Amino acid sequence: AAEIKNRYQTVLKLVPSWERAHFHFAKYLDSRLSEVGPPQGTENNIGSTIASNKLRHEYLIDSITHYGVALTLGEKHVYQALPRMLAMWLEFTSQTCSASDPEVYESQDQMNKIINSFASKIPEHVFYTALPQLISCVVHENEETSKNVALILRNVLARYPGQAMWSCGWLRFSKNDMKKKAGDEIFASAIKKLRRTPNGKIMEGVLSTSKSIFTFFINLAEFSPKKEQNSVKMKVPAFGTKLTNFVPPIQAALTVSPGVLEGSVTDAFPTFVPRMRAFDRELKIMQSKAKPKKVRVFAVPSRMAQRSSLSDDAERVDEDIGEM
């Protein structure tokens, strides 16, 4: 094990900016975690247990560090490195620290400092790919971990407000008071950050008024129609900002472009997405036991879609928004 570790370290000294080397070294250290433990027959020996725990903490911290460095250098292994790095961090910092093992507290503190530094170094569109994982842990057993999760979500929301608001916005309507408070604070800090950007006024308005559009959707979901109604006329409120400023909540518009992760394009999200213009006032009631509702949205095409010859992707997105 020491020989393999030394060889990885030699490679990284020679080529410190090699993303692939950092990723595979992190993966190797990660694999070693399951093999580290007190020697057989010494499980009840305090000295052996502490020594094995110390080694585990070392592997954990080093693995997270190299996963993170790999993500700052390239994005080829995003879907392998990022979820694993976050899972290791979130799981380890959820452990309760006891007075008999102060090293756990020290390791957790060190790990949170490492993640805090990566919060500004790893691109926001990379963290965007792991929003569900982060949002689920916005309220965490470890206070510093909660702060780091909120920091990452704030950065993503401020960088990509039109896309991230659809995932983060539901925090503000959580039945858990702590999650609801965290959601409000994340939106407030993202709005404050947007104010300092040259073109942030429009998106600041989107985040500020997004609560009204979420309330609208919730009211529609909770509406109970009469038994034999197939459709009803609904009242569409004023949302405080133009609907065209909102990115439509469809998969094609909210998915990070594969090209940006491969380095072949610079835009993190599709540029050809049509925008919502208005809601059809006729709300259709589907004839099933749960009585789900179907909302129709009128759209305006994007600049790319306005060209005489639509790309296949633009046509696909137009179809998607018609089915929303």
VOVORO-787363 format. One record per atom (N, C-alpha, C): residue in three letters; x, y negated, z. Coordinates in steps of 0.2 Angstrom, whole numbers, padded with zeros to 4 digits, always signed. Layout:
N
alaXYZ;...
***
This chain:
324
ala+0004+0006+0000;ala+0000+0000+0000;ala+0004-0006+0000;ala+0009-0006+0004;ala+0014-0012+0004;ala+0018-0013-0002;glu+0019-0008-0006;glu+0023-0008-0012;glu+0018-0011-0017;ile+0012-0009-0017;ile+0007-0012-0022;ile+0006-0019-0021;lys+0005-0021-0015;lys+0004-0028-0013;lys+0010-0032-0015;asn+0016-0030-0014;asn+0022-0034-0015;asn+0022-0035-0023;arg+0020-0030-0027;arg+0021-0031-0034;arg+0016-0036-0037;tyr+0010-0036-0034;tyr+0005-0041-0035;tyr+0008-0048-0034;gln+0011-0049-0028;gln+0013-0055-0026;gln+0019-0057-0030;thr+0023-0052-0032;thr+0028-0054-0037;thr+0026-0057-0044;val+0020-0054-0046;val+0017-0056-0052;val+0014-0063-0051;leu+0011-0064-0046;leu+0008-0071-0044;leu+0014-0076-0043;lys+0019-0075-0041;lys+0025-0079-0040;lys+0027-0081-0047;leu+0028-0076-0052;leu+0030-0078-0059;leu+0025-0081-0063;val+0018-0080-0062;val+0013-0083-0066;val+0007-0085-0061;pro+0008-0090-0057;pro+0003-0092-0052;pro-0003-0094-0055;ser-0004-0096-0061;ser-0010-0098-0064;ser-0014-0093-0068;trp-0012-0087-0067;trp-0015-0081-0071;trp-0021-0079-0067;glu-0027-0081-0070;glu-0034-0079-0067;glu-0035-0072-0066;arg-0033-0068-0071;arg-0034-0061-0071;arg-0030-0058-0065;ala-0024-0060-0064;ala-0020-0057-0058;ala-0023-0059-0052;his-0025-0065-0050;his-0028-0066-0044;his-0035-0062-0043;phe-0039-0061-0048;phe-0045-0057-0048;phe-0043-0050-0046;his-0039-0047-0049;his-0037-0040-0048;his-0034-0039-0041;phe-0030-0044-0039;phe-0027-0044-0032;phe-0032-0044-0027;ala-0037-0049-0028;ala-0042-0049-0023;ala-0046-0043-0023;lys-0047-0040-0029;lys-0051-0033-0029;lys-0047-0028-0026;tyr-0041-0028-0026;tyr-0037-0023-0023;tyr-0037-0024-0015;leu-0036-0030-0013;leu-0037-0031-0006;leu-0044-0029-0003;asp-0049-0031-0007;asp-0056-0029-0005;asp-0056-0021-0004;ser-0054-0018-0009;ser-0054-0010-0008;ser-0050-0008-0002;arg-0045-0011+0000;arg-0042-0009+0006;arg-0046-0009+0012;leu-0051-0014+0012;leu-0055-0015+0018;leu-0058-0009+0021;ser-0060-0004+0017;ser-0064+0002+0019;ser-0059+0007+0022;glu-0052+0006+0020;glu-0047+0011+0022;glu-0044+0009+0029;val-0045+0003+0031;val-0042+0000+0037;val-0046+0002+0043;gly-0043+0005+0048;gly-0046+0006+0054;gly-0041+0009+0059;pro-0043+0010+0065;pro-0038+0013+0070;pro-0037+0020+0068;pro-0030+0022+0069;pro-0028+0029+0067;pro-0033+0034+0071;gln-0034+0040+0067;gln-0039+0045+0070;gln-0036+0047+0077;gly-0041+0048+0081;gly-0040+0050+0088;gly-0038+0044+0093;thr-0037+0038+0090;thr-0036+0032+0094;thr-0041+0027+0094;glu-0048+0029+0092;glu-0053+0024+0091;glu-0055+0021+0098;asn-0053+0024+0104;asn-0055+0021+0110;asn-0049+0017+0113;asn-0044+0017+0109;asn-0038+0013+0111;asn-0038+0006+0109;ile-0039+0001+0114;ile-0040-0006+0113;ile-0034-0009+0109;gly-0028-0007+0110;gly-0023-0010+0106;gly-0023-0008+0099;ser-0025-0002+0097;ser-0026+0001+0090;ser-0031-0003+0087;thr-0037-0004+0091;thr-0043-0007+0088;thr-0041-0014+0086;ile-0038-0018+0090;ile-0036-0025+0089;ile-0032-0025+0083;ala-0027-0021+0083;ala-0022-0021+0077;ala-0026-0020+0070;ser-0030-0015+0070;ser-0034-0014+0064;ser-0038-0019+0062;asn-0042-0022+0068;asn-0046-0028+0066;asn-0042-0034+0063;lys-0036-0035+0066;lys-0032-0040+0064;lys-0030-0039+0056;leu-0028-0033+0054;leu-0027-0031+0047;leu-0033-0032+0043;arg-0039-0030+0045;arg-0045-0031+0042;arg-0046-0039+0040;his-0045-0043+0045;his-0046-0050+0045;his-0041-0053+0039;glu-0035-0050+0040;glu-0030-0053+0035;glu-0032-0051+0028;tyr-0034-0045+0027;tyr-0037-0043+0020;tyr-0043-0047+0018;leu-0047-0048+0022;leu-0053-0052+0021;leu-0052-0059+0018;ile-0048-0062+0022;ile-0046-0069+0021;ile-0042-0070+0014;asp-0037-0065+0013;asp-0033-0065+0007;asp-0037-0063+0001;ser-0042-0059+0002;ser-0046-0057-0004;ser-0051-0063-0006;ile-0054-0066-0001;ile-0058-0072-0002;ile-0054-0077-0006;thr-0048-0078-0003;thr-0044-0083-0006;thr-0042-0082-0013;his-0040-0076-0015;his-0038-0075-0022;his-0045-0074-0026;tyr-0050-0072-0024;tyr-0056-0072-0028;tyr-0058-0080-0030;gly-0057-0084-0024;gly-0058-0091-0025;gly-0054-0094-0030;val-0047-0093-0029;val-0042-0096-0034;val-0043-0093-0041;ala-0045-0087-0042;ala-0047-0085-0049;ala-0053-0089-0052;leu-0058-0090-0048;leu-0063-0094-0050;leu-0062-0102-0052;thr-0056-0104-0049;thr-0054-0111-0050;thr-0050-0111-0057;leu-0047-0105-0059;leu-0043-0105-0064;leu-0046-0103-0071;gly-0052-0099-0070;gly-0056-0096-0076;gly-0062-0094-0074;glu-0066-0092-0079;glu-0073-0090-0077;glu-0075-0083-0080;lys-0070-0080-0082;lys-0071-0073-0085;lys-0074-0068-0081;his-0072-0068-0074;his-0075-0063-0069;his-0080-0066-0064;val-0084-0072-0067;val-0088-0075-0062;val-0093-0070-0059;tyr-0096-0066-0063;tyr-0102-0062-0060;tyr-0099-0056-0056;gln-0092-0055-0056;gln-0089-0050-0051;gln-0086-0053-0045;ala-0083-0059-0046;ala-0079-0062-0041;ala-0084-0066-0036;leu-0088-0070-0039;leu-0092-0075-0035;leu-0097-0072-0030;pro-0101-0067-0032;pro-0106-0064-0028;pro-0102-0060-0022;arg-0096-0057-0024;arg-0092-0053-0019;arg-0089-0058-0014;met-0086-0063-0016;met-0083-0068-0012;met-0088-0071-0007;leu-0094-0073-0010;leu-0099-0076-0005;leu-0102-0071+0000;ala-0103-0064-0002;ala-0105-0059+0002;ala-0101-0058+0008;met-0094-0057+0006;met-0089-0056+0011;met-0089-0062+0016;trp-0089-0068+0014;trp-0089-0074+0018;trp-0095-0074+0023;leu-0101-0074+0020;leu-0108-0074+0023;leu-0109-0069+0028;glu-0106-0063+0026;glu-0107-0057+0031;glu-0102-0057+0037;phe-0096-0059+0035;phe-0091-0059+0041;phe-0093-0065+0046;thr-0095-0071+0043;thr-0096-0076+0048;thr-0102-0076+0052;ser-0106-0070+0050;ser-0112-0069+0054;ser-0111-0065+0060;gln-0105-0062+0061;gln-0103-0058+0067;gln-0103-0062+0073;thr-0106-0060+0078;thr-0105-0063+0085;thr-0098-0063+0088;cys-0096-0068+0090;cys-0089-0068+0093;cys-0090-0067+0100;ser-0085-0062+0103;ser-0085-0061+0110;ser-0079-0063+0113;ala-0079-0064+0120;ala-0073-0067+0123;ala-0067-0063+0123;ser-0069-0056+0122;ser-0063-0051+0122;ser-0059-0051+0115;asp-0062-0055+0110;asp-0059-0055+0103;asp-0060-0062+0100;pro-0055-0066+0103;pro-0055-0073+0100;pro-0053-0073+0093;glu-0050-0068+0091;glu-0047-0068+0084;glu-0053-0068+0079;val-0058-0066+0080;val-0064-0066+0076;val-0066-0073+0075;tyr-0067-0077+0080;tyr-0068-0084+0079;tyr-0063-0088+0075;glu-0057-0086+0076;glu-0051-0090+0073;glu-0052-0088+0065;ser-0053-0082+0064;ser-0054-0079+0057;ser-0060-0082+0053;gln-0065-0083+0057;gln-0071-0086+0054;gln-0070-0093+0053;asp-0067-0097+0057;asp-0065-0104+0056;asp-0061-0105+0050;gln-0056-0100+0050;gln-0051-0101+0044;gln-0055-0100+0037;met-0059-0095+0038;met-0063-0093+0032;met-0067-0099+0029;asn-0071-0102+0034;asn-0075-0108+0033;asn-0071-0113+0030;lys-0065-0114+0032;lys-0061-0120+0029;lys-0059-0118+0022;ile-0057-0112+0021;ile-0056-0110+0014;ile-0062-0111+0009;ile-0068-0109+0011;ile-0074-0110+0007;ile-0075-0117+0006;asn-0074-0121+0011;asn-0075-0128+0011;asn-0071-0132+0006;ser-0064-0129+0005;ser-0060-0132+0000;ser-0062-0130-0007;phe-0065-0124-0008;phe-0067-0121-0014;phe-0073-0125-0016;ala-0077-0127-0012;ala-0084-0131-0013;ala-0083-0136-0018;ser-0077-0140-0018;ser-0075-0145-0023;ser-0071-0143-0028;lys-0068-0137-0028;lys-0063-0135-0033;lys-0066-0130-0038;ile-0071-0126-0036;ile-0075-0122-0041;ile-0080-0126-0044;pro-0081-0125-0051;pro-0086-0129-0055;pro-0093-0128-0052;glu-0097-0133-0052;glu-0104-0132-0050;glu-0108-0127-0054;his-0107-0127-0060;his-0111-0122-0064;his-0109-0115-0063;val-0103-0114-0060;val-0101-0107-0057;val-0105-0106-0051;phe-0106-0110-0046;phe-0110-0109-0040;phe-0117-0108-0042;tyr-0119-0112-0047;tyr-0126-0112-0050;tyr-0128-0104-0051;thr-0124-0100-0053;thr-0126-0093-0055;thr-0127-0089-0049;ala-0125-0092-0043;ala-0127-0088-0037;ala-0132-0092-0032;leu-0136-0096-0035;leu-0140-0100-0031;leu-0145-0096-0026;pro-0148-0090-0029;pro-0152-0086-0024;pro-0148-0084-0018;gln-0142-0082-0019;gln-0138-0079-0014;gln-0137-0085-0009;leu-0135-0091-0011;leu-0134-0096-0007;leu-0140-0099-0003;ile-0146-0099-0007;ile-0152-0102-0004;ile-0154-0097+0002;ser-0153-0091+0001;ser-0156-0086+0006;ser-0152-0087+0013;cys-0146-0090+0012;cys-0142-0091+0019;cys-0141-0098+0021;val-0146-0102+0019;val-0145-0109+0020;val-0146-0110+0028;val-0149-0106+0031;val-0150-0106+0038;val-0146-0099+0041;his-0140-0101+0044;his-0135-0095+0045;his-0134-0095+0053;glu-0131-0089+0055;glu-0130-0089+0062;glu-0124-0093+0064;asn-0119-0094+0059;asn-0113-0098+0060;asn-0115-0105+0058;glu-0114-0110+0062;glu-0116-0117+0060;glu-0112-0120+0055;glu-0105-0118+0055;glu-0101-0121+0050;glu-0102-0118+0043;thr-0104-0111+0043;thr-0106-0108+0037;thr-0112-0111+0034;ser-0117-0113+0038;ser-0123-0117+0036;ser-0121-0123+0033;lys-0117-0127+0036;lys-0115-0133+0033;lys-0111-0132+0026;asn-0107-0127+0025;asn-0104-0126+0019;asn-0109-0124+0014;val-0114-0120+0015;val-0119-0118+0011;val-0123-0124+0008;ala-0125-0128+0013;ala-0128-0135+0011;ala-0124-0139+0007;leu-0118-0139+0008;leu-0113-0143+0004;leu-0113-0141-0003;ile-0112-0134-0004;ile-0112-0132-0011;ile-0118-0133-0014;leu-0124-0132-0011;leu-0131-0133-0014;leu-0132-0140-0016;arg-0129-0145-0011;arg-0130-0152-0013;arg-0126-0154-0019;asn-0120-0151-0020;asn-0115-0152-0025;asn-0118-0150-0032;val-0121-0144-0032;val-0125-0141-0038;val-0131-0145-0039;leu-0135-0147-0034;leu-0141-0151-0036;leu-0139-0158-0039;ala-0134-0161-0036;ala-0132-0167-0039;ala-0129-0167-0046;arg-0126-0162-0047;arg-0123-0161-0054;arg-0128-0159-0059;tyr-0132-0154-0057;tyr-0137-0152-0062;tyr-0144-0152-0059;pro-0147-0158-0057;pro-0153-0159-0054;pro-0159-0156-0058;gly-0159-0157-0064;gly-0165-0155-0068;gly-0166-0147-0068;gln-0160-0143-0067;gln-0160-0136-0067;gln-0161-0134-0060;ala-0157-0136-0056;ala-0156-0133-0049;ala-0162-0135-0044;met-0166-0140-0046;met-0172-0142-0042;met-0177-0137-0042;trp-0178-0133-0047;trp-0183-0128-0047;trp-0181-0122-0042;ser-0175-0121-0041;ser-0173-0116-0036;ser-0173-0118-0029;cys-0170-0124-0028;cys-0169-0127-0022;cys-0175-0130-0019;gly-0180-0133-0023;gly-0186-0136-0021;gly-0190-0133-0017;trp-0190-0126-0017;trp-0195-0122-0013;trp-0193-0122-0006;leu-0186-0124-0004;leu-0184-0124+0003;leu-0188-0129+0006;arg-0190-0135+0003;arg-0194-0140+0006;arg-0201-0138+0008;phe-0203-0132+0006;phe-0210-0130+0007;phe-0210-0124+0011;ser-0204-0122+0014;ser-0203-0116+0018;ser-0208-0116+0024;lys-0210-0111+0026;lys-0214-0110+0033;lys-0209-0110+0039;asn-0203-0109+0037;asn-0197-0109+0042;asn-0195-0117+0043;asp-0196-0119+0049;asp-0195-0127+0050;asp-0187-0128+0049;met-0183-0124+0050;met-0176-0125+0049;met-0174-0125+0042;lys-0177-0120+0038;lys-0176-0120+0031;lys-0179-0127+0028;lys-0184-0128+0030;lys-0188-0134+0027;lys-0183-0141+0028;lys-0181-0141+0034;lys-0177-0147+0036;lys-0170-0147+0032;ala-0167-0141+0031;ala-0161-0140+0027;ala-0163-0142+0020;gly-0168-0140+0017;gly-0170-0142+0010;gly-0171-0150+0010;asp-0174-0153+0014;asp-0175-0160+0014;asp-0168-0164+0014;glu-0164-0161+0019;glu-0157-0164+0019;glu-0153-0163+0013;ile-0153-0158+0010;ile-0150-0156+0004;ile-0152-0161-0002;phe-0159-0162-0002;phe-0161-0166-0008;phe-0159-0174-0006;ala-0160-0176+0000;ala-0158-0183+0002;ala-0151-0184+0001;ser-0146-0179+0002;ser-0139-0180+0001;ser-0137-0180-0007;ala-0141-0176-0010;ala-0140-0176-0018;ala-0142-0182-0021;ile-0148-0185-0019;ile-0150-0191-0021;ile-0145-0197-0020;lys-0143-0197-0014;lys-0138-0202-0012;lys-0131-0201-0016;lys-0129-0195-0018;lys-0124-0194-0022;lys-0125-0197-0029;leu-0131-0195-0032;leu-0133-0197-0038;leu-0133-0205-0039;arg-0135-0209-0034;arg-0135-0216-0034;arg-0128-0219-0036;arg-0123-0215-0035;arg-0116-0217-0036;arg-0114-0216-0043;thr-0118-0212-0047;thr-0116-0210-0054;thr-0119-0215-0059;pro-0116-0216-0065;pro-0118-0221-0070;pro-0125-0220-0072;asn-0127-0214-0074;asn-0133-0212-0077;asn-0138-0208-0072;gly-0137-0210-0065;gly-0140-0206-0060;gly-0147-0208-0059;lys-0149-0214-0061;lys-0156-0217-0059;lys-0162-0212-0061;ile-0161-0210-0067;ile-0167-0206-0070;ile-0168-0199-0066;met-0162-0196-0065;met-0162-0190-0061;met-0163-0191-0054;glu-0161-0196-0051;glu-0163-0198-0044;glu-0171-0198-0044;gly-0174-0201-0049;gly-0181-0202-0049;gly-0184-0195-0049;val-0181-0190-0053;val-0184-0183-0054;val-0184-0180-0047;leu-0178-0180-0043;leu-0178-0177-0037;leu-0182-0180-0032;ser-0183-0187-0032;ser-0187-0190-0027;ser-0194-0189-0028;thr-0196-0188-0034;thr-0203-0186-0035;thr-0205-0179-0036;ser-0200-0175-0036;ser-0201-0167-0037;ser-0206-0164-0033;lys-0206-0167-0027;lys-0210-0164-0022;lys-0218-0164-0024;ser-0219-0169-0028;ser-0226-0170-0030;ser-0228-0164-0035;ile-0223-0163-0039;ile-0225-0158-0044;ile-0225-0151-0041;phe-0221-0150-0036;phe-0221-0143-0032;phe-0228-0143-0029;thr-0230-0148-0026;thr-0236-0148-0022;thr-0242-0146-0027;phe-0242-0149-0033;phe-0247-0148-0038;phe-0247-0140-0040;phe-0241-0137-0041;phe-0241-0130-0042;phe-0244-0126-0037;ile-0242-0128-0031;ile-0244-0124-0025;ile-0252-0125-0024;asn-0255-0131-0025;asn-0262-0132-0025;asn-0265-0127-0030;leu-0262-0127-0036;leu-0265-0123-0042;leu-0265-0115-0039;ala-0260-0113-0036;ala-0259-0106-0034;ala-0264-0105-0029;glu-0266-0109-0024;glu-0270-0108-0019;glu-0278-0109-0021;phe-0279-0112-0027;phe-0286-0114-0029;phe-0290-0107-0029;ser-0296-0107-0027;ser-0300-0101-0027;ser-0306-0103-0032;pro-0306-0100-0038;pro-0312-0102-0042;pro-0318-0097-0041;lys-0323-0099-0043;lys-0330-0096-0042;lys-0329-0089-0046;lys-0333-0084-0044;lys-0332-0077-0047;lys-0332-0077-0054;glu-0336-0080-0058;glu-0337-0079-0065;glu-0334-0084-0069;gln-0330-0088-0066;gln-0327-0094-0070;gln-0321-0091-0074;asn-0321-0093-0081;asn-0315-0091-0085;asn-0310-0097-0085;ser-0313-0103-0084;ser-0308-0109-0084;ser-0312-0115-0081;val-0307-0119-0078;val-0310-0125-0075;val-0306-0131-0077;lys-0309-0137-0076;lys-0305-0143-0078;lys-0301-0145-0072;met-0295-0146-0072;met-0291-0148-0066;met-0289-0156-0067;lys-0288-0158-0061;lys-0285-0165-0060;lys-0278-0165-0060;val-0275-0168-0065;val-0267-0169-0065;val-0265-0175-0062;pro-0262-0175-0056;pro-0260-0181-0053;pro-0254-0185-0056;ala-0253-0191-0054;ala-0247-0195-0057;ala-0241-0192-0053;phe-0235-0190-0056;phe-0230-0188-0053;phe-0224-0193-0051;gly-0225-0199-0053;gly-0221-0204-0050;gly-0215-0205-0055;thr-0214-0201-0060;thr-0209-0201-0065;thr-0212-0198-0071;lys-0209-0199-0077;lys-0211-0196-0083;lys-0210-0188-0083;leu-0215-0184-0086;leu-0214-0177-0086;leu-0208-0175-0091;thr-0207-0180-0096;thr-0201-0178-0100;thr-0194-0178-0097;asn-0194-0181-0091;asn-0188-0181-0087;asn-0186-0175-0084;phe-0191-0170-0083;phe-0191-0164-0080;phe-0188-0159-0085;val-0184-0155-0083;val-0182-0149-0087;val-0187-0143-0086;pro-0190-0141-0091;pro-0196-0136-0090;pro-0193-0129-0087;pro-0197-0127-0082;pro-0195-0121-0078;pro-0196-0114-0082;ile-0192-0114-0087;ile-0192-0107-0091;ile-0185-0105-0091;gln-0184-0098-0092;gln-0178-0095-0092;gln-0172-0098-0096;ala-0174-0099-0103;ala-0170-0101-0107;ala-0167-0108-0105;ala-0170-0112-0102;ala-0168-0119-0100;ala-0164-0119-0094;leu-0165-0114-0089;leu-0162-0114-0083;leu-0156-0109-0082;thr-0154-0106-0088;thr-0149-0101-0088;thr-0142-0104-0090;val-0137-0103-0087;val-0131-0105-0089;val-0129-0102-0095;ser-0126-0107-0100;ser-0124-0104-0107;ser-0118-0099-0106;pro-0119-0093-0109;pro-0113-0089-0109;pro-0107-0092-0112;gly-0108-0096-0116;gly-0102-0099-0120;gly-0097-0103-0115;val-0101-0107-0110;val-0097-0111-0105;val-0093-0107-0101;leu-0095-0101-0099;leu-0091-0096-0095;leu-0085-0093-0099;glu-0086-0092-0106;glu-0081-0090-0110;glu-0076-0095-0112;gly-0078-0101-0111;gly-0074-0107-0113;gly-0075-0109-0120;ser-0080-0107-0124;ser-0081-0108-0131;ser-0085-0115-0132;val-0089-0116-0126;val-0093-0123-0127;val-0092-0126-0120;thr-0094-0133-0120;thr-0093-0137-0114;thr-0099-0139-0111;asp-0105-0138-0114;asp-0111-0139-0110;asp-0113-0133-0106;ala-0115-0134-0100;ala-0116-0129-0095;ala-0123-0126-0097;phe-0128-0130-0100;phe-0134-0128-0101;phe-0136-0129-0108;pro-0141-0126-0111;pro-0143-0127-0118;pro-0145-0135-0119;thr-0143-0138-0125;thr-0144-0145-0126;thr-0151-0146-0130;phe-0154-0140-0132;phe-0159-0140-0137;phe-0166-0139-0134;val-0166-0139-0127;val-0172-0138-0124;val-0178-0143-0124;pro-0184-0141-0127;pro-0189-0146-0127;pro-0191-0148-0120;arg-0194-0154-0120;arg-0197-0157-0113;arg-0204-0156-0112;met-0207-0156-0106;met-0214-0156-0105;met-0216-0163-0106;arg-0222-0164-0110;arg-0225-0170-0111;arg-0232-0171-0107;ala-0236-0166-0106;ala-0242-0166-0102;ala-0244-0159-0101;phe-0248-0159-0095;phe-0252-0153-0094;phe-0259-0153-0097;asp-0261-0147-0100;asp-0268-0146-0102;asp-0272-0146-0096;arg-0277-0150-0096;arg-0282-0151-0091;arg-0286-0145-0090;glu-0286-0140-0095;glu-0290-0134-0094;glu-0286-0129-0091;leu-0288-0127-0085;leu-0285-0121-0081;leu-0288-0115-0083;lys-0285-0110-0086;lys-0288-0104-0087;lys-0287-0099-0081;ile-0293-0095-0080;ile-0293-0090-0074;ile-0292-0083-0078;met-0287-0080-0076;met-0286-0073-0079;met-0291-0068-0075;gln-0294-0064-0079;gln-0299-0059-0076;gln-0296-0053-0073;ser-0293-0054-0067;ser-0290-0048-0064;ser-0292-0049-0056;lys-0291-0045-0052;lys-0293-0045-0045;lys-0290-0051-0042;ala-0283-0053-0043;ala-0280-0058-0039;ala-0282-0065-0042;lys-0285-0065-0048;lys-0287-0071-0051;lys-0281-0076-0053;pro-0276-0074-0056;pro-0270-0078-0057;pro-0272-0084-0062;lys-0269-0089-0062;lys-0271-0095-0067;lys-0265-0096-0072;lys-0268-0098-0078;lys-0263-0099-0083;lys-0263-0107-0085;val-0257-0110-0084;val-0257-0117-0086;val-0253-0118-0093;arg-0256-0122-0097;arg-0254-0123-0103;arg-0250-0130-0103;val-0244-0131-0106;val-0240-0137-0106;val-0239-0139-0113;phe-0240-0145-0114;phe-0238-0148-0121;phe-0231-0151-0120;ala-0227-0149-0126;ala-0220-0151-0126;ala-0218-0156-0131;val-0213-0160-0130;val-0210-0164-0135;val-0203-0160-0137;pro-0201-0159-0143;pro-0195-0156-0145;pro-0189-0160-0143;ser-0183-0157-0142;ser-0177-0160-0140;ser-0174-0163-0147;arg-0169-0167-0146;arg-0166-0170-0152;arg-0164-0164-0157;met-0161-0159-0155;met-0159-0154-0159;met-0165-0151-0163;ala-0170-0150-0159;ala-0176-0147-0162;ala-0180-0151-0167;gln-0178-0158-0167;gln-0181-0163-0172;gln-0178-0162-0179;arg-0173-0159-0179;arg-0169-0158-0186;arg-0174-0154-0190;ser-0173-0155-0197;ser-0177-0152-0202;ser-0177-0144-0201;ser-0171-0142-0199;ser-0170-0135-0199;ser-0168-0133-0192;leu-0173-0129-0189;leu-0172-0127-0182;leu-0168-0121-0181;ser-0163-0121-0176;ser-0159-0115-0175;ser-0164-0110-0172;asp-0161-0104-0172;asp-0165-0098-0169;asp-0166-0099-0162;asp-0161-0102-0158;asp-0162-0103-0151;asp-0167-0108-0150;ala-0167-0114-0154;ala-0172-0119-0153;ala-0179-0116-0154;glu-0180-0112-0159;glu-0187-0109-0160;glu-0189-0104-0154;arg-0184-0101-0152;arg-0185-0096-0146;arg-0188-0100-0140;val-0184-0106-0139;val-0186-0110-0133;val-0193-0113-0134;asp-0195-0115-0140;asp-0201-0118-0142;asp-0207-0112-0140;glu-0205-0106-0142;glu-0210-0101-0141;glu-0211-0100-0133;asp-0205-0100-0130;asp-0205-0099-0122;asp-0209-0104-0119;ile-0208-0111-0121;ile-0212-0116-0117;ile-0219-0115-0119;gly-0221-0113-0125;gly-0228-0112-0126;gly-0231-0107-0122;glu-0227-0102-0120;glu-0230-0096-0116;glu-0230-0098-0108;met-0227-0104-0106;met-0226-0105-0099;met-0233-0105-0095;
***
